[in-house]
Amino acid sequence: MIPIRDDQPRYSTPYINSFLIGLNLLIFLFEASLDPASLKALVYQLGIVPAHLTAFLSGSPNYSPLAIALPFFASMFLHGSWMHVIGNMWFLYIFGDNVEDYLGHFPYLVFYLLGGLIAMATQIAVDPYSRVPTLGASGAIAGVLGAYFVLYPRARVLTWFFVFIIHIPAWVVLGYWFVLQFLSGTATALAYEGRNDSRIAFWAHVGGFVAGVVLIKLFPGRQRRSPYGVA
C-alpha cells in the first residue's frame, strides 16, 4: 500500500512539518556530496550504534556522554539513500500536517522528537550489542503515524494498492503498516538468530508507532480552529 493523499482537513499551516521535511532533504543533499569514506565516518559518528551505548553504560572510557547523546538526535536527520529519505518524507508530508494541526506547532515538534527518541530506545533494547548504525526519520515518523491512527482513523486515504488506486480508511492503511513492521522485525530477528543485524530498523518503527499511540493521549490538543481562522 502506497498512500497518495488523505482527505482529513486541517485549519492551520504546517510550519514545523514543512521545516522538518526541508531540513531532512537538505541534510541528505549534504550527505550525497560526501565521498564514501567521509560518509561512512559521519554515519558511524552520528548514527545510533547500540553497542556503543552498551559499552558506555558498562563503564567504557572510549565514549564520552556527548558522543553517546548526540546521535539520538542527529540520527533522526540522516538517511541511507534517496529512496529512504523520499519515502520517509512522503509519509511525513501526508500524515504529519494533521497531527501538527491537532497539537499546535511547538508541541508537535516536541512530540516528533520524543517519538523518535523512544523509537531509537526500542531498537537498542531489542539488540543492545548490534554494531549496525541506525539512522533515519522513520522512528519519529512512525510516532506521527501512531498519532494519526488514533486521531483520524476514519479519514480516507487515497492509496495505490497493486494495480488499483482506491480510498481506504486510515486505520486500515496504518494498521497494515504497523503489522507489517512487527512481522518483519520478528522475521528478521529469527533469521539473524535473535540479533537484528538488518539494514532496516523495524523495531524502531514498532516502538515509534506505539509511542505515538500513547503520547497523543497525553499531549493536549489545542483548541479547535475555525476553517476560516489562521495559525
N, CA, C and O of each residue as an XYZ file, in Angstrom:
924
protein
N       0.840     -1.195      0.000
C       0.000      0.000      0.000
C       0.882      1.254      0.000
O       1.735      1.422      0.872
N       0.668      2.122     -0.979
C       1.402      3.382     -1.033
C       0.388      4.521     -0.953
O      -0.380      4.714     -1.895
N       0.364      5.279      0.144
C      -0.591      6.384      0.251
C      -0.249      7.512     -0.713
O       0.920      7.818     -0.947
N      -1.284      8.117     -1.260
C      -1.101      9.228     -2.199
C      -1.515     10.549     -1.558
O      -0.797     11.544     -1.656
N      -2.655     10.555     -0.913
C      -3.110     11.740     -0.164
C      -4.254     11.319      0.744
O      -4.851     10.258      0.562
N      -4.553     12.168      1.730
C      -5.679     11.905      2.626
C      -6.697     13.026      2.463
O      -6.418     14.061      1.858
N      -7.899     12.792      3.023
C      -8.960     13.798      2.891
C      -9.258     14.495      4.216
O     -10.275     15.177      4.341
N      -8.368     14.326      5.219
C      -8.591     14.957      6.514
C      -8.254     16.448      6.413
O      -7.108     16.793      6.126
N      -9.236     17.345      6.643
C      -8.937     18.779      6.524
C      -8.066     19.270      7.680
O      -8.085     18.695      8.769
N      -7.319     20.315      7.441
C      -6.567     20.987      8.501
C      -6.874     22.474      8.411
O      -7.258     22.983      7.358
N      -6.695     23.164      9.547
C      -7.094     24.555      9.634
C      -5.935     25.477      9.998
O      -6.145     26.618     10.410
N      -4.725     24.979      9.845
C      -3.549     25.796     10.131
C      -2.431     25.403      9.177
O      -2.475     24.340      8.557
N      -1.450     26.250      9.066
C      -0.318     25.999      8.179
C       0.701     25.121      8.896
O       1.108     25.453     10.009
N       1.128     24.007      8.293
C       2.053     23.079      8.965
C       3.508     23.549      8.881
O       4.323     22.953      8.177
N       3.817     24.611      9.597
C       5.158     25.190      9.529
C       6.233     24.192      9.964
O       7.255     24.046      9.293
N       6.001     23.509     11.082
C       7.017     22.600     11.619
C       7.177     21.387     10.712
O       8.297     20.943     10.460
N       6.073     20.855     10.225
C       6.155     19.699      9.341
C       6.944     20.043      8.071
O       7.780     19.263      7.617
N       6.667     21.203      7.517
C       7.396     21.640      6.321
C       8.871     21.860      6.633
O       9.736     21.520      5.825
N       9.160     22.425      7.801
C      10.541     22.641      8.213
C      11.280     21.310      8.344
O      12.417     21.187      7.891
N      10.646     20.320      8.956
C      11.278     19.013      9.137
C      11.565     18.348      7.788
O      12.629     17.759      7.597
N      10.628     18.444      6.871
C      10.836     17.860      5.543
C      12.001     18.551      4.841
O      12.879     17.892      4.285
N      12.002     19.885      4.870
C      13.080     20.626      4.226
C      14.434     20.347      4.846
O      15.428     20.205      4.133
N      14.484     20.268      6.169
C      15.750     20.021      6.859
C      16.299     18.641      6.518
O      17.492     18.490      6.254
N      15.435     17.643      6.523
C      15.880     16.285      6.181
C      16.429     16.221      4.755
O      17.443     15.569      4.506
N      15.767     16.889      3.836
C      16.225     16.877      2.444
C      17.552     17.607      2.287
O      18.425     17.156      1.546
N      17.708     18.724      2.976
C      18.962     19.481      2.898
C      20.126     18.676      3.470
O      21.218     18.658      2.902
N      19.885     18.018      4.587
C      20.951     17.212      5.197
C      21.315     16.045      4.290
O      22.486     15.682      4.179
N      20.312     15.457      3.639
C      20.669     14.357      2.740
C      21.465     14.858      1.538
O      22.356     14.158      1.056
N      21.159     16.049      1.052
C      21.960     16.617     -0.027
C      23.415     16.774      0.411
O      24.337     16.543     -0.372
N      23.611     17.170      1.677
C      24.971     17.260      2.207
C      25.623     15.876      2.250
O      26.785     15.722      1.874
N      24.868     14.867      2.710
C      25.400     13.502      2.726
C      25.810     13.054      1.319
O      26.860     12.437      1.138
N      24.980     13.368      0.337
C      25.242     12.949     -1.034
C      26.495     13.605     -1.607
O      27.088     13.102     -2.562
N      26.893     14.731     -1.018
C      28.074     15.437     -1.514
C      29.381     14.861     -0.968
O      30.460     15.218     -1.443
N      29.294     13.978      0.020
C      30.487     13.435      0.660
C      31.052     12.262     -0.123
O      30.323     11.551     -0.815
N      32.350     12.070     -0.006
C      32.969     10.884     -0.577
C      32.643      9.685      0.321
O      32.290      9.876      1.485
N      32.752      8.454     -0.193
C      32.339      7.278      0.583
C      32.983      7.162      1.954
O      32.309      6.781      2.911
N      34.267      7.478      2.080
C      34.940      7.353      3.378
C      34.392      8.365      4.381
O      34.168      8.034      5.545
N      34.177      9.605      3.922
C      33.650     10.635      4.817
C      32.220     10.321      5.231
O      31.834     10.542      6.379
N      31.439      9.803      4.289
C      30.054      9.450      4.609
C      30.010      8.330      5.637
O      29.215      8.385      6.575
N      30.847      7.324      5.476
C      30.887      6.222      6.435
C      31.273      6.724      7.818
O      30.695      6.302      8.820
N      32.250      7.626      7.877
C      32.667      8.182      9.168
C      31.526      8.968      9.816
O      31.326      8.892     11.028
N      30.772      9.729      8.998
C      29.644     10.501      9.513
C      28.573      9.582     10.080
O      28.038      9.828     11.160
N      28.263      8.513      9.337
C      27.212      7.587      9.761
C      27.580      6.908     11.076
O      26.726      6.748     11.949
N      28.833      6.511     11.225
C      29.235      5.826     12.452
C      29.393      6.790     13.625
O      29.325      6.379     14.783
N      29.605      8.069     13.325
C      29.747      9.051     14.397
C      28.399      9.572     14.873
O      28.203      9.787     16.069
N      27.459      9.777     13.933
C      26.182     10.385     14.286
C      25.000      9.423     14.206
O      23.896      9.772     14.622
N      25.214      8.224     13.680
C      24.165      7.209     13.730
C      24.172      6.513     15.083
O      25.173      6.537     15.799
N      23.054      5.896     15.425
C      22.955      5.163     16.686
C      23.578      3.775     16.502
O      23.096      2.974     15.701
N      24.638      3.501     17.240
C      25.246      2.171     17.254
C      24.995      1.591     18.646
O      25.664      1.986     19.602
N      24.047      0.665     18.778
C      23.678      0.173     20.111
C      24.851     -0.308     20.944
O      24.872     -0.094     22.156
N      25.824     -0.951     20.324
C      26.971     -1.474     21.072
C      27.759     -0.363     21.744
O      28.357     -0.581     22.797
N      27.769      0.836     21.147
C      28.488      1.957     21.760
C      27.812      2.385     23.060
O      28.482      2.627     24.065
N      26.480      2.477     23.036
C      25.748      2.847     24.253
C      25.914      1.784     25.323
O      26.094      2.106     26.498
N      25.855      0.518     24.926
C      26.021     -0.577     25.882
C      27.391     -0.515     26.534
O      27.521     -0.704     27.744
N      28.415     -0.250     25.728
C      29.770     -0.144     26.266
C      29.890      1.047     27.211
O      30.538      0.952     28.254
N      29.267      2.167     26.849
C      29.302      3.363     27.695
C      28.645      3.095     29.045
O      29.182      3.466     30.089
N      27.479      2.449     29.017
C      26.767      2.142     30.260
C      27.511      1.117     31.104
O      27.302      1.021     32.313
N      28.380      0.354     30.454
C      29.184     -0.637     31.178
C      30.459     -0.037     31.756
O      31.252     -0.734     32.390
N      30.652      1.265     31.533
C      31.800      1.944     32.110
C      32.986      2.131     31.191
O      34.064      2.513     31.646
N      32.809      1.864     29.884
C      33.913      2.018     28.951
C      34.331      3.478     28.853
O      33.473      4.352     28.727
N      35.628      3.764     28.906
C      36.104      5.144     28.791
C      36.239      5.607     27.339
O      36.681      6.730     27.096
N      35.871      4.778     26.387
C      36.068      5.104     24.972
C      35.016      6.058     24.418
O      35.174      6.592     23.321
N      33.941      6.271     25.178
C      32.848      7.099     24.663
C      32.483      8.165     25.697
O      32.282      7.862     26.873
N      32.402      9.405     25.246
C      32.011     10.498     26.125
C      30.487     10.601     26.161
O      29.822     10.091     25.259
N      29.920     11.247     27.178
C      28.463     11.430     27.216
C      27.933     12.141     25.978
O      26.866     11.793     25.472
N      28.677     13.143     25.482
C      28.228     13.868     24.287
C      28.215     12.951     23.073
O      27.283     13.000     22.270
N      29.235     12.118     22.931
C      29.314     11.206     21.790
C      28.180     10.191     21.812
O      27.781      9.681     20.765
N      27.662      9.897     22.993
C      26.542      8.958     23.118
C      25.211      9.673     22.923
O      24.311      9.138     22.275
N      25.076     10.882     23.478
C      23.791     11.585     23.437
C      23.492     12.195     22.073
O      22.350     12.151     21.615
N      24.507     12.763     21.419
C      24.283     13.475     20.160
C      23.624     12.616     19.085
O      22.709     13.102     18.419
N      24.042     11.358     18.881
C      23.409     10.553     17.832
C      21.917     10.307     18.024
O      21.210     10.066     17.045
N      21.420     10.363     19.255
C      19.997     10.148     19.468
C      19.166     11.185     18.717
O      18.060     10.895     18.261
N      19.708     12.399     18.595
C      19.006     13.448     17.858
C      19.481     13.532     16.410
O      18.671     13.642     15.491
N      20.790     13.479     16.213
C      21.341     13.645     14.866
C      20.904     12.534     13.929
O      20.663     12.777     12.746
N      20.799     11.309     14.450
C      20.463     10.164     13.587
C      19.081     10.293     12.976
O      18.813      9.691     11.936
N      18.184     11.073     13.605
C      16.838     11.258     13.066
C      16.840     12.033     11.755
O      15.846     12.036     11.029
N      17.953     12.690     11.453
C      18.003     13.542     10.268
C      18.984     13.022      9.219
O      19.304     13.728      8.263
N      19.458     11.797      9.395
C      20.344     11.167      8.430
C      19.604     10.039      7.716
O      18.755      9.371      8.306
N      19.927      9.836      6.458
C      19.287      8.773      5.686
C      20.317      8.047      4.833
O      21.370      8.589      4.498
N      19.984      6.805      4.490
C      20.938      5.961      3.794
C      20.867      6.010      2.286
O      21.808      5.574      1.623
N      19.778      6.529      1.707
C      19.638      6.560      0.260
C      18.537      7.542     -0.112
O      17.780      8.014      0.736
N      18.469      7.838     -1.428
C      17.391      8.702     -1.902
C      16.028      8.072     -1.648
O      15.096      8.770     -1.248
N      15.894      6.779     -1.870
C      14.615      6.114     -1.632
C      14.232      6.181     -0.166
O      13.059      6.339      0.171
N      15.229      6.061      0.710
C      14.996      6.126      2.150
C      14.417      7.479      2.543
O      13.391      7.544      3.219
N      15.066      8.553      2.125
C      14.633      9.884      2.542
C      13.327     10.281      1.857
O      12.464     10.887      2.493
N      13.163      9.951      0.576
C      11.936     10.322     -0.126
C      10.735      9.565      0.439
O       9.665     10.147      0.617
N      10.904      8.274      0.720
C       9.811      7.504      1.311
C       9.394      8.060      2.668
O       8.205      8.203      2.952
N      10.382      8.371      3.501
C      10.073      8.921      4.820
C       9.372     10.271      4.718
O       8.374     10.514      5.397
N       9.899     11.145      3.870
C       9.327     12.487      3.765
C       7.934     12.455      3.144
O       7.100     13.305      3.454
N       7.676     11.487      2.275
C       6.345     11.381      1.684
C       5.312     11.035      2.751
O       4.240     11.640      2.790
N       5.619     10.073      3.614
C       4.703      9.730      4.701
C       4.523     10.907      5.656
O       3.414     11.168      6.122
N       5.607     11.615      5.946
C       5.513     12.762      6.848
C       4.656     13.857      6.224
O       3.866     14.502      6.913
N       4.811     14.064      4.925
C       4.035     15.082      4.216
C       2.539     14.779      4.271
O       1.727     15.681      4.476
N       2.179     13.514      4.089
C       0.761     13.151      4.038
C       0.116     13.194      5.422
O      -0.994     13.705      5.573
N       0.802     12.664      6.427
C       0.157     12.480      7.732
C       0.577     13.494      8.798
O      -0.146     13.700      9.773
N       1.732     14.124      8.622
C       2.228     14.997      9.676
C       1.472     16.292      9.838
O       1.357     16.802     10.952
N       0.947     16.847      8.740
C       0.298     18.151      8.831
C      -0.923     18.127      9.734
O      -1.181     19.085     10.464
N      -1.681     17.026      9.687
C      -2.886     16.938     10.513
C      -2.564     16.755     11.988
O      -3.286     17.253     12.851
N      -1.485     16.044     12.279
C      -1.080     15.886     13.681
C      -0.579     17.215     14.216
O      -0.873     17.565     15.359
N       0.173     17.966     13.417
C       0.588     19.309     13.837
C      -0.617     20.218     14.027
O      -0.648     21.023     14.958
N      -1.609     20.095     13.151
C      -2.828     20.890     13.261
C      -3.532     20.625     14.581
O      -4.088     21.538     15.192
N      -3.506     19.371     15.021
C      -4.150     18.994     16.282
C      -3.356     19.484     17.491
O      -3.936     20.005     18.444
N      -2.044     19.321     17.458
C      -1.219     19.617     18.631
C      -0.820     21.080     18.726
O      -0.672     21.599     19.833
N      -0.644     21.751     17.618
C      -0.010     23.062     17.616
C       1.453     22.906     17.230
O       1.998     21.803     17.274
N       2.078     23.999     16.858
C       3.393     23.924     16.225
C       4.498     23.412     17.156
O       5.123     22.394     16.861
N       4.746     24.093     18.262
C       5.837     23.671     19.144
C       5.563     22.324     19.798
O       6.462     21.484     19.836
N       4.343     22.080     20.321
C       4.080     20.734     20.879
C       4.300     19.626     19.851
O       4.741     18.532     20.204
N       3.998     19.902     18.591
C       4.222     18.887     17.551
C       5.705     18.575     17.405
O       6.081     17.414     17.246
N       6.547     19.599     17.459
C       7.987     19.366     17.369
C       8.469     18.509     18.535
O       9.256     17.581     18.347
N       7.994     18.824     19.744
C       8.359     18.033     20.921
C       7.871     16.591     20.759
O       8.602     15.642     21.039
N       6.640     16.446     20.308
C       6.067     15.113     20.088
C       6.902     14.325     19.093
O       7.202     13.153     19.326
N       7.274     14.943     18.008
C       8.053     14.295     16.954
C       9.390     13.803     17.486
O       9.764     12.650     17.270
N      10.109     14.675     18.182
C      11.422     14.306     18.706
C      11.310     13.228     19.783
O      12.124     12.306     19.827
N      10.315     13.341     20.642
C      10.135     12.351     21.699
C       9.798     10.983     21.104
O      10.304      9.962     21.569
N       8.956     10.962     20.092
C       8.651      9.700     19.429
C       9.892      9.081     18.810
O      10.082      7.866     18.858
N      10.746      9.934     18.224
C      11.987      9.427     17.643
C      12.922      8.851     18.685
O      13.556      7.823     18.449
N      13.018      9.502     19.840
C      13.877      9.008     20.914
C      13.395      7.654     21.435
O      14.197      6.750     21.668
N      12.086      7.522     21.613
C      11.534      6.250     22.090
C      11.750      5.154     21.046
O      12.028      4.006     21.392
N      11.622      5.514     19.776
C      11.862      4.542     18.711
C      13.297      4.030     18.751
O      13.535      2.829     18.632
N      14.248      4.941     18.917
C      15.654      4.538     18.988
C      15.903      3.664     20.215
O      16.629      2.673     20.139
N      15.304      4.033     21.341
C      15.472      3.245     22.563
C      14.933      1.835     22.378
O      15.507      0.878     22.898
N      13.830      1.698     21.638
C      13.267      0.378     21.368
C      14.232     -0.467     20.548
O      14.441     -1.645     20.838
N      14.817      0.140     19.526
C      15.761     -0.582     18.678
C      16.962     -1.068     19.486
O      17.428     -2.193     19.303
N      17.455     -0.220     20.372
C      18.601     -0.590     21.206
C      18.225     -1.710     22.166
O      19.009     -2.634     22.379
N      17.032     -1.633     22.746
C      16.604     -2.644     23.709
C      16.494     -4.021     23.068
O      16.773     -5.033     23.710
N      16.087     -4.060     21.801
C      15.941     -5.344     21.108
C      17.295     -5.985     20.846
O      17.441     -7.200     20.984
N      18.278     -5.190     20.472
C      19.602     -5.741     20.179
C      20.686     -4.782     20.666
O      21.235     -4.024     19.866
N      21.005     -4.800     21.959
C      21.930     -3.828     22.541
C      23.382     -3.988     22.108
O      24.198     -3.105     22.372
N      23.718     -5.083     21.457
C      25.121     -5.313     21.076
C      25.350     -5.164     19.567
O      26.433     -5.462     19.064
N      24.332     -4.706     18.860
C      24.480     -4.533     17.423
C      25.489     -3.427     17.116
O      25.536     -2.405     17.801
N      26.290     -3.647     16.083
C      27.241     -2.636     15.622
C      26.794     -2.014     14.298
O      27.565     -1.313     13.643
N      25.553     -2.274     13.912
C      24.992     -1.690     12.698
C      24.408     -0.320     13.037
O      23.516     -0.240     13.881
N      24.875      0.756     12.414
C      24.331      2.091     12.729
C      22.858      2.189     12.338
O      22.456      1.737     11.266
N      22.072      2.780     13.214
C      20.664      3.034     12.936
C      20.487      4.513     12.658
O      20.921      5.350     13.449
N      19.860      4.840     11.551
C      19.649      6.249     11.212
C      18.373      6.392     10.404
O      17.870      5.427      9.828
N      17.866      7.600     10.373
C      16.658      7.881      9.609
C      15.542      8.451     10.466
O      15.530      8.293     11.687
N      14.612      9.112      9.809
C      13.470      9.726     10.484
C      12.323      8.748     10.694
O      11.274      9.132     11.212
N      12.505      7.491     10.300
C      11.398      6.530     10.309
C      10.764      6.367     11.682
O       9.540      6.298     11.793
N      11.583      6.306     12.733
C      11.030      6.105     14.069
C      10.169      7.261     14.514
O       9.087      7.056     15.064
N      10.642      8.496     14.280
C       9.857      9.678     14.638
C       8.587      9.743     13.803
O       7.517     10.068     14.319
N       8.699      9.436     12.515
C       7.526      9.458     11.644
C       6.545      8.362     12.040
O       5.334      8.552     11.931
N       7.045      7.224     12.495
C       6.160      6.168     12.996
C       5.326      6.691     14.164
O       4.154      6.337     14.296
N       5.923      7.529     15.008
C       5.162      8.149     16.088
C       4.038      9.014     15.552
O       2.936      9.010     16.101
N       4.302      9.755     14.485
C       3.277     10.577     13.836
C       2.169      9.692     13.278
O       0.989     10.028     13.385
N       2.547      8.561     12.681
C       1.543      7.646     12.146
C       0.671      7.063     13.259
O      -0.539      6.906     13.095
N       1.302      6.745     14.395
C       0.533      6.247     15.533
C      -0.471      7.267     16.026
O      -1.600      6.922     16.377
N      -0.056      8.536     16.053
C      -0.968      9.600     16.473
C      -2.116      9.755     15.489
O      -3.269      9.897     15.896
N      -1.813      9.730     14.212
C      -2.858      9.852     13.181
C      -3.835      8.683     13.290
O      -5.043      8.864     13.142
N      -3.316      7.501     13.547
C      -4.141      6.307     13.703
C      -5.191      6.505     14.794
O      -6.336      6.075     14.650
N      -4.794      7.157     15.882
C      -5.715      7.411     16.996
C      -6.664      8.560     16.685
O      -7.859      8.472     16.965
N      -6.138      9.637     16.106
C      -6.920     10.863     15.919
C      -7.912     10.774     14.764
O      -9.044     11.246     14.873
N      -7.486     10.171     13.663
C      -8.290     10.225     12.440
C      -8.436      8.838     11.797
O      -8.096      8.669     10.626
N      -8.927      7.864     12.530
C      -8.992      6.500     11.980
C      -9.922      6.380     10.778
O      -9.737      5.504      9.933
N     -10.919      7.255     10.698
C     -11.898      7.144      9.607
C     -11.576      8.044      8.419
O     -12.305      8.053      7.427
N     -10.480      8.803      8.518
C     -10.071      9.596      7.350
C      -9.814      8.658      6.185
O      -9.335      7.540      6.376
N     -10.126      9.103      4.998
C      -9.919      8.264      3.821
C      -8.568      8.606      3.186
O      -8.225      9.772      2.994
N      -7.828      7.568      2.874
C      -6.502      7.738      2.275
C      -6.534      7.169      0.865
O      -6.774      5.977      0.670
N      -6.289      8.034     -0.119
C      -6.182      7.554     -1.489
C      -4.894      6.754     -1.601
O      -3.808      7.281     -1.359
N      -5.015      5.485     -1.966
C      -3.897      4.546     -1.843
C      -3.683      3.780     -3.137
O      -4.628      3.334     -3.788
N      -2.414      3.643     -3.488
C      -2.046      2.784     -4.624
C      -1.870      1.371     -4.077
O      -0.927      1.085     -3.339
N      -2.800      0.494     -4.458
C      -2.824     -0.871     -3.937
C      -2.730     -1.826     -5.119
O      -3.718     -2.065     -5.814
N      -1.525     -2.373     -5.345
C      -1.242     -3.189     -6.520
C      -1.554     -2.371     -7.786
O      -0.894     -1.363     -8.036
N      -2.544     -2.787     -8.586
C      -2.843     -2.044     -9.811
C      -4.019     -1.086     -9.617
O      -4.458     -0.442    -10.569
N      -4.529     -0.990     -8.385
C      -5.696     -0.158     -8.113
C      -5.296      1.099     -7.352
O      -4.335      1.094     -6.584
N      -6.042      2.170     -7.574
C      -5.926      3.379     -6.771
C      -7.288      3.599     -6.133
O      -8.249      3.960     -6.813
N      -7.369      3.380     -4.826
C      -8.659      3.385     -4.135
C      -8.541      4.136     -2.814
O      -7.445      4.337     -2.292
N      -9.699      4.548     -2.284
C      -9.756      5.160     -0.962
C      -9.885      4.056      0.084
O     -10.737      3.174     -0.024
N      -9.021      4.125      1.101
C      -9.020      3.143      2.178
C      -9.017      3.901      3.505
O      -8.317      4.908      3.619
N      -9.768      3.459      4.507
C      -9.735      4.125      5.808
C      -8.324      4.156      6.384
O      -7.553      3.211      6.219
N      -7.997      5.247      7.059
C      -6.647      5.412      7.590
C      -6.279      4.293      8.556
O      -5.126      3.864      8.593
N      -7.243      3.818      9.336
C      -6.913      2.769     10.314
C      -6.476      1.486      9.605
O      -5.683      0.721     10.154
N      -6.980      1.242      8.399
C      -6.562      0.062      7.644
C      -5.152      0.264      7.097
O      -4.303     -0.618      7.234
N      -4.894      1.419      6.478
C      -3.580      1.701      5.895
C      -2.498      1.663      6.964
O      -1.469      1.009      6.793
N      -2.734      2.368      8.069
C      -1.714      2.464      9.110
C      -1.636      1.193      9.938
O      -0.556      0.807     10.385
N      -2.771      0.540     10.146
C      -2.750     -0.745     10.854
C      -1.984     -1.788     10.065
O      -1.213     -2.561     10.635
N      -2.191     -1.815      8.763
C      -1.448     -2.737      7.897
C       0.044     -2.444      7.973
O       0.859     -3.362      8.069
N       0.402     -1.154      7.930
C       1.813     -0.767      8.005
C       2.436     -1.237      9.318
O       3.551     -1.760      9.322
N       1.727     -1.054     10.425
C       2.260     -1.454     11.724
C       2.445     -2.970     11.798
O       3.493     -3.443     12.236
N       1.450     -3.721     11.381
C       1.546     -5.186     11.421
C       2.708     -5.653     10.550
O       3.435     -6.574     10.924
N       2.886     -5.022      9.389
C       3.987     -5.388      8.504
C       5.333     -5.149      9.177
O       6.240     -5.972      9.057
N       5.473     -4.019      9.890
C       6.733     -3.736     10.585
C       6.984     -4.760     11.695
O       8.108     -5.230     11.871
N       5.943     -5.097     12.431
C       6.085     -6.057     13.531
C       6.487     -7.423     13.008
O       7.401     -8.052     13.541
N       5.810     -7.881     11.971
C       6.128     -9.196     11.409
C       7.520     -9.202     10.776
O       8.247    -10.189     10.880
N       7.885     -8.111     10.129
C       9.211     -8.023      9.514
C      10.294     -8.021     10.576
O      11.331     -8.662     10.409
N      10.061     -7.298     11.678
C      11.025     -7.290     12.774
C      11.189     -8.662     13.386
O      12.305     -9.079     13.694
N      10.078     -9.372     13.566
C      10.135    -10.723     14.132
C      10.868    -11.674     13.200
O      11.700    -12.469     13.639
N      10.555    -11.588     11.906
C      11.203    -12.470     10.931
C      12.694    -12.189     10.850
O      13.496    -13.114     10.724
N      13.070    -10.921     10.921
C      14.487    -10.550     10.859
C      15.237    -11.078     12.068
O      16.345    -11.598     11.943
N      14.623    -10.942     13.251
C      15.263    -11.441     14.469
C      15.472    -12.952     14.396
O      16.513    -13.459     14.812
N      14.490    -13.663     13.871
C      14.622    -15.122     13.737
C      15.695    -15.483     12.712
O      16.456    -16.432     12.904
N      15.747    -14.718     11.626
C      16.730    -15.005     10.580
C      18.151    -14.793     11.061
O      19.072    -15.495     10.644
N      18.324    -13.806     11.953
C      19.661    -13.500     12.458
C      19.890    -14.103     13.847
O      20.773    -13.668     14.587
N      19.090    -15.098     14.184
C      19.258    -15.841     15.433
C      19.204    -14.928     16.661
O      20.077    -14.968     17.528
N      18.147    -14.099     16.707
C      17.945    -13.247     17.871
C      18.550    -11.877     17.744
O      18.197    -10.981     18.511
N      19.466    -11.676     16.786
C      20.019    -10.351     16.567
C      19.106     -9.604     15.605
O      18.169    -10.183     15.056
N      19.376     -8.343     15.405
C      18.591     -7.561     14.458
C      19.536     -6.843     13.504
O      19.411     -5.641     13.274
N      20.489     -7.601     12.948
C      21.503     -7.023     12.076
C      20.947     -6.779     10.674
O      21.538     -7.186      9.674
N      19.813     -6.116     10.625
C      19.190     -5.766      9.357
C      19.491     -4.309      9.044
O      19.787     -3.522      9.943
N      19.414     -3.954      7.776
C      19.621     -2.564      7.394
C      18.374     -1.738      7.651
O      18.413     -0.513      7.539
N      17.264     -2.390      7.996
C      16.019     -1.684      8.294
C      15.699     -1.870      9.770
O      15.633     -2.997     10.260
N      15.500     -0.761     10.476
C      15.260     -0.812     11.928
C      13.769     -1.009     12.188
O      13.071     -0.077     12.587
N      13.287     -2.234     11.959
C      11.855     -2.497     12.102
C      11.358     -2.226     13.511
O      10.247     -1.727     13.692
N      12.180     -2.556     14.524
C      11.705     -2.380     15.894
C      11.650     -0.919     16.300
O      10.893     -0.554     17.199
N      12.439     -0.082     15.651
C      12.304      1.365     15.863
C      10.955      1.834     15.327
O      10.307      2.691     15.929
N      10.536      1.272     14.198
C       9.219      1.611     13.648
C       8.103      1.177     14.600
O       7.160      1.927     14.850
N       8.223     -0.031     15.120
C       7.212     -0.538     16.049
C       7.166      0.317     17.312
O       6.094      0.727     17.756
N       8.338      0.581     17.886
C       8.394      1.386     19.101
C       7.890      2.791     18.891
O       7.194      3.337     19.747
N       8.236      3.391     17.749
C       7.767      4.743     17.460
C       6.259      4.798     17.308
O       5.618      5.717     17.817
N       5.683      3.825     16.612
C       4.232      3.808     16.400
C       3.499      3.667     17.727
O       2.547      4.401     17.992
N       3.935      2.731     18.558
C       3.296      2.543     19.868
C       3.457      3.804     20.710
O       2.527      4.207     21.409
N       4.628      4.424     20.649
C       4.844      5.669     21.390
C       3.865      6.738     20.934
O       3.316      7.473     21.755
N       3.641      6.827     19.609
C       2.699      7.819     19.104
C       1.286      7.577     19.581
O       0.574      8.521     19.923
N       0.868      6.305     19.608
C      -0.475      5.951     20.082
C      -0.665      6.381     21.533
O      -1.725      6.885     21.903
N       0.368      6.181     22.351
C       0.278      6.509     23.778
C       0.438      8.012     24.004
O      -0.345      8.616     24.738
N       1.441      8.612     23.381
C       1.745     10.013     23.645
C       0.638     10.954     23.199
O       0.403     11.978     23.841
N      -0.047     10.623     22.108
C      -1.077     11.538     21.618
C      -2.225     11.651     22.620
O      -2.973     12.629     22.605
N      -2.361     10.654     23.487
C      -3.393     10.714     24.524
C      -2.936     11.535     25.727
O      -3.750     11.953     26.551
N      -1.623     11.760     25.820
C      -1.073     12.530     26.934
C      -0.865     13.995     26.566
O      -0.911     14.872     27.429
N      -0.637     14.254     25.286
C      -0.456     15.632     24.816
C      -1.830     16.275     24.626
O      -2.679     15.706     23.940
N      -2.066     17.442     25.215
C      -3.361     18.103     24.992
C      -3.444     18.689     23.593
O      -2.494     19.300     23.104
N      -4.581     18.496     22.961
C      -4.797     19.123     21.664
C      -5.154     20.578     21.858
O      -5.787     20.934     22.853
N      -4.759     21.428     20.920
C      -5.109     22.834     21.061
C      -6.570     23.042     20.716
O      -7.215     22.163     20.145
N      -7.081     24.195     21.061
C      -8.481     24.492     20.804
C      -8.761     24.405     19.307
O      -8.006     24.935     18.492
N      -9.839     23.739     18.957
C     -10.171     23.539     17.539
C     -10.349     24.881     16.862
O     -11.021     25.774     17.378
N      -9.725     25.008     15.684
C      -9.795     26.258     14.940
C     -10.921     26.242     13.919
O     -11.318     25.185     13.429
N     -11.429     27.426     13.606
C     -12.385     27.566     12.520
C     -11.647     27.397     11.206
O     -10.484     27.790     11.114
N     -12.276     26.825     10.180
C     -11.618     26.712      8.886
C     -11.276     28.054      8.276
O     -10.514     28.126      7.312
N     -11.850     29.154      8.848
C     -11.562     30.485      8.325
C     -10.499     31.185      9.157
O     -10.097     32.305      8.843
N     -10.045     30.530     10.215
C      -9.024     31.127     11.058
C      -7.634     30.911     10.477
O      -7.471     30.183      9.498
N      -6.649     31.534     11.072
C      -5.271     31.375     10.654
C      -4.447     30.996     11.855
O      -4.803     31.312     12.990
N      -3.334     30.312     11.607
C      -2.444     29.913     12.694
C      -1.020     29.946     12.198
O      -0.096     29.643     12.953
